[in-house]
Amino acid sequence: INLVALQEHLASRRLDVENDDQFWPATKKCQEDLEKYSWSHAQVGKMLSSLRPGASGKGDYKKSEWCMVETGEMYPCDVYTLPFDETRGQRNRKGLTGYLKFSLGKDGELFLVLVSCHL
């Protein structure tokens, strides 16, 4: 996934994670974790917007992998971690480490498929 392009779509609101038609917590565990941490769609959007492209040491990217979602479909996902201050809603090197695994809709449609989001 081209992270910079994804972040541009988030900034312009062409991809609006606060719109249920463009945001899907795609696993039961992801849904439970969002509830557990009381993270809104907007909070997830802030985390995504705070990610730095590039591999470990230069960026937040960890790996890519295929993941099965609750419908049984497989999605190609990217995994990122970042230090994040939940209270301020921004990146902070002293913040807790957030873990995000996500994909986009089929055929590149602007639709966020969130597979995992937790500390």
C-alpha positions as CSV (number, residue, x, y, z in Angstrom):
1,I,0.0,0.0,0.0
2,N,1.3,3.4,-0.9
3,L,1.2,5.0,2.5
4,V,1.9,8.6,1.3
5,A,-1.0,8.3,-1.2
6,L,-3.3,6.9,1.6
7,Q,-2.4,9.7,3.9
8,E,-3.1,12.3,1.1
9,H,-6.6,10.7,0.7
10,L,-7.1,10.9,4.4
11,A,-6.0,14.6,4.5
12,S,-8.3,15.5,1.6
13,R,-11.2,13.3,3.1
14,R,-11.5,11.4,-0.2
15,L,-11.0,8.5,2.3
16,D,-13.1,9.4,5.3
17,V,-12.7,6.8,8.0
18,E,-15.5,8.5,10.0
19,N,-17.8,7.3,7.2
20,D,-19.0,3.8,7.9
21,D,-19.2,3.3,4.1
22,Q,-15.4,3.7,3.9
23,F,-14.2,2.0,7.1
24,W,-14.5,-1.6,8.0
25,P,-13.1,-3.2,11.2
26,A,-12.8,-6.5,9.4
27,T,-12.2,-9.0,12.2
28,K,-14.0,-9.7,15.5
29,K,-10.8,-9.1,17.4
30,C,-10.3,-5.7,15.7
31,Q,-13.8,-4.7,16.6
32,E,-13.3,-5.8,20.2
33,D,-10.0,-4.0,20.5
34,L,-11.5,-0.7,19.2
35,E,-14.1,-1.0,21.9
36,K,-11.6,-2.1,24.6
37,Y,-9.4,1.0,24.0
38,S,-12.4,3.3,23.2
39,W,-10.8,4.2,19.9
40,S,-13.1,6.0,17.5
41,H,-12.8,5.9,13.7
42,A,-11.3,9.4,13.9
43,Q,-8.6,8.1,16.4
44,V,-7.7,5.4,13.9
45,G,-7.5,8.0,11.2
46,K,-5.1,10.1,13.3
47,M,-2.9,7.0,13.9
48,L,-2.8,6.3,10.1
49,S,-2.0,9.9,9.4
50,S,0.9,9.8,11.9
51,L,2.6,6.8,10.3
52,R,6.0,7.3,8.7
53,P,6.7,5.5,5.4
54,G,9.7,3.2,5.1
55,A,11.1,0.2,6.9
56,S,12.2,-0.1,10.6
57,G,14.8,2.5,11.6
58,K,13.6,5.0,9.0
59,G,9.9,4.4,9.2
60,D,7.1,2.5,10.9
61,Y,6.5,-0.2,8.3
62,K,7.1,-3.7,9.6
63,K,5.9,-6.2,7.0
64,S,3.2,-7.2,4.5
65,E,1.1,-10.3,4.8
66,W,-2.2,-11.9,3.6
67,C,-4.9,-11.8,6.2
68,M,-8.3,-13.5,6.4
69,V,-11.2,-11.3,7.5
70,E,-14.5,-12.2,9.1
71,T,-16.1,-12.9,5.7
72,G,-13.4,-15.5,4.9
73,E,-11.9,-13.3,2.2
74,M,-8.1,-12.8,2.1
75,Y,-6.7,-9.3,1.9
76,P,-3.1,-8.1,1.3
77,C,-2.2,-6.1,4.4
78,D,0.6,-3.9,5.6
79,V,1.7,-3.9,9.2
80,Y,2.9,-0.7,11.0
81,T,3.8,0.2,14.6
82,L,4.1,3.7,15.9
83,P,4.6,5.5,19.3
84,F,1.3,7.3,19.8
85,D,-0.1,9.5,22.5
86,E,-3.8,8.6,22.7
87,T,-4.8,11.6,24.8
88,R,-3.4,14.1,22.4
89,G,-4.1,12.1,19.3
90,Q,-0.6,12.4,17.9
91,R,2.7,10.7,17.4
92,N,4.9,10.9,20.5
93,R,8.2,9.0,21.0
94,K,7.2,8.5,24.7
95,G,3.7,7.2,23.8
96,L,2.6,3.7,23.8
97,T,3.3,1.6,20.8
98,G,0.2,1.1,18.5
99,Y,0.0,-1.8,16.1
100,L,-2.0,-1.3,12.8
101,K,-2.7,-3.9,10.2
102,F,-4.8,-2.8,7.3
103,S,-5.6,-3.0,3.6
104,L,-7.7,-1.2,1.1
105,G,-10.9,-2.4,-0.7
106,K,-10.8,-4.7,-3.6
107,D,-9.4,-3.3,-6.8
108,G,-7.9,-0.3,-4.9
109,E,-11.2,1.3,-4.0
110,L,-11.0,3.9,-1.3
111,F,-12.2,1.8,1.5
112,L,-10.1,1.0,4.6
113,V,-10.1,-2.6,5.7
114,L,-8.8,-2.6,9.3
115,V,-7.7,-6.0,10.3
116,S,-5.9,-5.2,13.6
117,C,-5.5,-2.2,15.8
118,H,-4.2,-2.4,19.3
119,L,-1.4,-1.5,21.7
